């Protein structure tokens, strides 16, 4: 809740704005004269990294609080998976086949946004990495349903720019991967992972590790596309080797469709052990 009590001290905005009107002298032109909080060169110094980390944690947190967002549904997935209408542009046959997950992510986001709007847009708000591919599909589905969605972009040499479907007031940009990951999970009521590459794998395993170690509460953790995931990761081999416990395989579920995923989230209490799933 916003504190409406007015501070008895002079507002920092006033000093920042009036600093532009001081006499032009060698002293006022010196970098040392700049107000510390308005000095971008100073804030970018290596010694100020702890301050920048704190600012990246705090800025989105305040904005999401002010927007009244209480919980989110996380969508991780590949930036290189094109929309079906752009299937011909896919670089490989596999990427072309994976375009169906663009549609599943889009449809799933619509279902979750409908659920969110029943809670006045405060719960189950879609959050993605804000980029293309599966991320675009998630934000697109939310917008098509008439709701809002969050985009957590990060500065990268390639692939990262906000897609046009992110709610502008909920579009954020990050320098630090670690802080961005925290914001993905701080409000998460479910984590949905679509086929993807290094970034998707990184996000998936970090979130699973947090749940495995008890650092994060267990939530529905859904992997779209059993064939894809079982081809690239031998989950059972990890258990058989003893590098994870057999019960760790119960931390996630495979799903194929948006409707299947939405049903698990709607009926989470929590989900039954993986061994109780038909066909396992």
N, C-alpha and C positions, 0 to 999 in steps of 0.2 A: 504494500500500500504506500502511495506517495505521501511524504511528509509535507504538509502545507505550511508548516511553521517557517517563517522567513528568518534567515540568518541575520544577526546583528552586524555582520562584517560586510565590507564592501564586496560586491559581486565581481568574480574573476573576469567575467565577460567585459565589464567596464574597463578594467585595467588593460586587458588585451586590446580592446578597440581604441582606447585613447592613446595607447603607446605609438600609434601611427601619426600622431599629431604633435609629438615632442619636437623641440628644435633640432635641426639637422646639423650635428656637430661631429667631430671625430670620435667623441666619447659615445654618442648615441648610435653611431654607425658600427661600433665595435660589437662583435658577436657576444661578448660577455655581458653586454647591457640588455640583451633580449630577456624577456621573461622566460624562465625555465620551461614552463608548461606550454609556451607558444613557440618554442625554439625547436624546429624539426631536426636540425642537424644535431642538436644536443640529445634529443630523444632517440636518435638512431645510433648513438655511440654504443660500442660493445658493452661498456659497463652498465648501460641502461636496459640490458636484456630482461632482467627481472621485472622492471617496470612495464616493459612492452608486453610481457607474458600476462601480467596482471590486467593490463588494459584490454587485451584481446579476450580474456575471460569475462571481464566486467561489461564491456560494451554490448555484446549480444544478450547477455543475461538481463541487463536492464531493459533492453528493447523488448525482449520476449515477455518479461514480467509486465511491462507497460501495455503490451498487446493482450494480456490476459491469458496467454497460452500456458496450460498446465501440464499437458502430456503430448507426446508425439509418437508417430509411427515412422520408423527409419527405413529408408530404401537405399540399399547399396547395390551397385551394379555397374557394368561396363560402359564407359564413355563411347566406345567404338561400335556399339550395336546400333545400327541405323533403324529408323522407322520403316515399316513395311513398304511405304511408298517410295523409299529410297533404297530398296533392297539391291537394286542393280549396282549401287555404288560400293557394296560391301567388298572388302579386300580379299576375303577368303570365302569358300563355300560354307564353312562353319559359321562365320558371322552372318551370312545370308540366312542360314537356317535359324539362327538365334533371334532373328527379327521378331519372331512370334512373342518373345518375352518383352519386347517393347509394348506390344498390345496388352499383354498380361499386366505389366506394371501400370500402364495407363488405366486399365479397367479396375485394378486393385485400388489405385489411388482414388478413383471415383467412389468406390464402395466405402472406403475409409473416410472420405470427405463427407459423404452423406451421413455417416455415423457421427462425424465431428460436428456437423451443422446441427444435429439434434441436440448436441451439448453446447450450442451457441458458439461453436468454433474454438472452444477452450481445450477440448480433449481430442486425442487421436489425430492431431494435425500432421500432415505429411511433411517430412523433412528429407531432403536429398542433398547431394553435393553440389547442386545448382548448375551442373554442366550439361553436356549433350548426352545422347544415348538413353540408357535406362533412367538416368536422373531427369532428363527432359520429359520422359514419359510420365514420371511420377508427378512432377509439377503441372504438366499439361492436363492430366486427368483431374487433378484438384481444381484447376481453373475452370475446366469444362463443367464441373459439377456446381460451380458458383461459389467455391470456398477459397480459402487462403492456403498457402503452403510456404515452407521455409527453404531457402537455398543457402548452403554453407560453401561458398567458393573458396578457392585458395590460389595464390599467385604461383603459376607454373609456366614454364617456357612454351608448353603446348596444351591444347585441349580444354583449358579452363577459362571460360567466360560465362557470365550468367545467361542461362537460357531465357527466352522471352516469356516463359510461363510462371516464373517465380513471382510471388507477391512482392512488389518493389520495396515496401517498408519492412519486409522480412528477408531481404537479400543482404548477406554479409560476406565480407572478404577477409581472408586470414593469411598471415605470414607463417604461423607456427602450426604444423600438422598436429602436434600434441593437444593444443587448445581446441582446435577444430574437432578432434575426436571426442574430447570431453563434452562439447556442446551437442554432438550427435546423440550421446547416450544419457545425458543428465536428466532428460525428461522422457526417455524411451519407455513406451508401454508395449512395444513389439519391435523386433528387428527382422527385416525381410531382405534376403540376399539373392540377387539375380546373377546370372553368369557374368563374369568379368575377368580382369587381369590382375596385375600386381596390387593395384590400389584396393580393389575389391577384396582380394585375399587378405591383405594386411588388415583392413577394417574388420573383416569377418573373424579372423583368428584373435585379434585383440579383444573384441567383444566377447567371444567364447571364453577366452582366458579369464576375463573379469568375472564372468558368471561361474566358471569352473572353480575359481579360487575364492568365491564368496565376496568379492569386492563389489559386485553388482547383483541386485536381486534377479532371480530367474524371471524371464519374460518369454512369450512366444518367440521362438527363433526359427525362422522358416527359410529353407533353401529351395528356391524355385528351380526345377529342372533336375530330377534325380540322375538322369543319364549323364548330364554334363558333370555334375559334382562327383559322381562315382567313377567317372573316367579319369578325372585329373587328380583325385585324392582317394587313396586307399584307406578309408576310415577304419575298416575292420583290422587291417594290418597294424595300425597304431595300437589298437586294443590288444591284439594277439602278441605284439612285441612287448607289451607292458609299459609302453611310454605314456599311455593314458589308461584310465580305469574303464572297465566295460560300461559302467553307468554314465560315463562322460558322453557316450553315444546317444544318451537320452536327452541331451541338452538342446538338440535341434530336431526339426522335422523336415522331410522332403515334401514339397507340394508341387503341383503342376499348373493349377489354375488360380485366378484371383478369387473365385468363389470358395474354393477349398481353403485358401489362406484366411479369408474373412471369417469363415465358419470356425476355424481353430481359435482365432482371436476372440470371437464372440463368446465362445464356450470355454475359455481358458480357466482352469480351476485347480491346479495347473493341468496341462495336458498329460495323458497317460504315458507310461514308459514306452520307449521306442519298440520294445519287444511285443507290446500289445497291439501294434498297428497291423492290420491285415496285410498279408503278403511278406511279412518279415520273418 
